[in-house]
Amino acid sequence: MFYGTQVCQDIAESLGNEARLDAIIIDFSKAFDLVPHDRLLAKVAASGTELRVVVFIKEFLFGRTQRVRGGGQLSEEVGVTSGVPHVSILGPLLFLSYVYDIWRKTESTIRLFADDCVMHKKTVNNNDVEKLQIDLRRLGEWAVENGMKINPGKSIAVSFVTARVKDPLNYPLLEQVIPQASSCKYLGIFLRSDLTL
């Protein structure tokens, strides 16, 4: 199944019920690179994963080194203590293992595919808008606690609705208002606010 389909289904269901759905497309900056190895292993172990799998992951991640070449000079080797490989099968799985608790204490729906994240909620009234804002605050707190960087300026707020939204969206994240748009790109597909092509 194409993972963007679930987000489209959520939006279509809301529009079919003539409801408004406010969505925040979250921009994680260098998410794969920021995963701390020690905290990742602790989360994997705490999830009940077999010890031999935890040991395998530890051997996969620990002991990695890197160098940088600049101006014809090669730097000294330094140990790598964070990051999961982007171009491996295991990398995205390890990232998802690290962020599995991103949903804690949230009422809004979160759809996550690797580091592509959408948080949304049907907004029938101002109470729903406030609940989505509370969940965004909790997401920001989670990101700080877990060493993940969210870029609010590159995140996007979209109100999916058949009628025109009169008031502009005002969803702050990490003390910065998320820019509003009438469409967004998610997993390579463009989504317009009324879900038309």
C-alpha positions in Angstrom: 0.0 0.0 0.0 1.2 3.5 -0.8 1.6 5.3 2.5 0.3 8.6 1.2 -3.0 6.9 0.5 -3.9 6.9 4.2 -3.5 10.6 4.5 -5.6 11.1 1.3 -8.3 8.8 2.8 -8.3 10.8 6.0 -8.8 14.0 4.1 -11.4 12.6 1.7 -13.4 11.2 4.7 -13.4 14.5 6.4 -14.5 16.4 3.2 -17.1 13.7 2.5 -18.6 14.5 5.9 -18.4 18.3 5.1 -15.9 18.7 7.9 -12.7 20.7 8.0 -9.4 18.9 8.6 -6.4 21.0 9.6 -3.1 19.3 8.8 0.4 20.2 9.7 3.1 18.8 7.4 6.1 18.6 9.8 9.7 19.2 8.4 12.2 17.3 10.4 15.7 18.6 9.7 18.4 15.9 9.2 16.2 13.5 11.2 18.2 10.3 10.3 21.5 12.0 11.2 20.4 13.1 14.6 19.3 9.8 16.1 21.6 9.2 19.2 22.8 5.6 19.2 22.7 5.1 22.9 19.1 6.4 23.3 18.0 4.4 20.2 19.4 1.2 21.8 17.7 2.0 25.1 14.3 2.4 23.3 14.7 -0.8 21.3 15.6 -2.7 24.4 12.7 -1.2 26.4 10.3 -2.2 23.6 10.8 -5.9 24.5 13.0 -6.7 21.5 15.0 -9.9 21.9 18.5 -9.3 23.3 20.2 -10.9 20.3 18.5 -8.3 18.0 19.6 -5.4 20.3 23.2 -6.8 20.2 23.0 -7.0 16.4 21.8 -3.3 16.2 24.6 -2.3 18.6 27.2 -4.0 16.5 25.7 -2.4 13.3 25.8 1.1 14.7 28.7 1.3 17.2 32.4 1.6 16.1 31.6 3.7 13.0 34.1 6.5 12.2 34.2 9.3 9.7 36.7 11.7 8.2 36.3 14.9 6.2 38.5 16.0 3.3 38.9 19.7 2.7 41.5 21.7 0.9 43.5 18.6 0.1 43.7 17.7 3.8 42.1 14.7 5.5 40.9 15.2 9.0 41.5 12.8 11.8 39.1 9.9 12.3 36.3 10.6 14.8 33.7 8.3 16.2 30.1 8.5 15.1 27.7 8.5 18.0 24.5 9.5 16.2 22.7 8.8 12.9 21.2 5.8 11.1 22.3 5.0 7.5 20.0 6.5 4.9 20.6 4.0 2.2 20.2 0.8 4.1 17.1 -1.4 4.7 17.7 -1.2 8.4 18.1 2.7 8.6 14.4 3.6 8.2 13.4 0.8 10.5 15.8 2.0 13.2 14.5 5.6 12.7 10.9 4.4 13.2 12.0 2.4 16.3 13.4 5.6 17.7 10.3 7.7 17.0 7.7 5.1 17.9 6.6 7.1 21.0 5.9 10.3 19.0 2.2 9.6 19.5 2.3 9.9 23.3 -0.5 12.0 24.8 -1.8 13.2 21.5 -5.4 13.2 20.4 -4.6 14.3 16.8 -3.8 11.8 14.2 -0.2 11.4 13.2 0.8 9.7 9.9 4.5 8.9 9.7 6.5 7.4 6.9 10.2 7.4 7.8 10.8 11.1 8.5 7.8 12.4 6.6 5.2 13.4 9.2 1.7 14.8 9.1 -0.4 15.7 12.1 -4.0 16.4 11.5 -7.4 16.8 13.3 -11.0 17.4 12.2 -11.7 21.0 13.3 -15.4 21.4 13.9 -15.0 24.2 16.4 -12.4 26.3 18.2 -12.0 23.5 20.8 -10.6 21.2 18.1 -8.2 23.9 16.9 -7.0 24.3 20.5 -6.5 20.5 20.8 -4.5 20.4 17.7 -2.4 23.3 19.0 -1.8 21.4 22.3 -0.7 18.3 20.3 1.7 20.4 18.3 3.2 21.8 21.5 3.6 18.2 22.8 5.2 17.2 19.5 7.7 20.1 19.9 8.4 19.0 23.5 8.9 15.4 22.3 11.4 16.6 19.6 13.4 18.6 22.1 13.5 15.6 24.6 14.6 13.2 21.9 17.1 15.4 20.1 15.1 15.8 16.9 15.0 19.1 15.1 11.8 20.4 13.6 12.0 23.4 11.2 8.7 25.3 11.7 9.5 27.6 8.9 9.7 24.8 6.4 6.6 23.0 7.9 3.2 23.8 6.3 -0.3 24.2 7.7 -3.1 23.4 5.3 -6.9 23.5 6.0 -8.6 20.8 3.9 -12.2 22.0 3.4 -14.6 22.4 0.5 -15.6 26.0 1.6 -13.2 28.9 1.8 -11.6 29.3 5.2 -12.2 32.9 6.3 -9.7 33.1 9.2 -6.0 32.4 8.5 -4.5 29.4 10.3 -2.4 30.3 13.3 -0.6 27.2 14.5 2.7 28.0 16.3 5.3 25.3 16.8 8.4 25.9 18.9 7.3 29.5 19.3 7.2 30.1 15.5 3.9 30.3 13.4 3.8 27.6 10.8 3.3 29.0 7.3 -0.1 28.4 5.8 -0.6 27.1 2.2 -3.5 26.0 0.0 -1.6 22.9 -1.1 1.3 20.7 0.0 3.5 18.0 -1.3 3.5 14.7 0.7 5.5 11.7 -0.3 5.7 13.0 -3.8 2.0 13.8 -4.4 0.5 17.3 -4.3 -2.5 17.7 -2.1 -4.8 20.7 -2.7 -7.0 22.1 0.1 -10.1 20.8 -1.6 -8.4 17.5 -2.7 -8.9 18.3 -6.4 -6.2 17.7 -9.0 
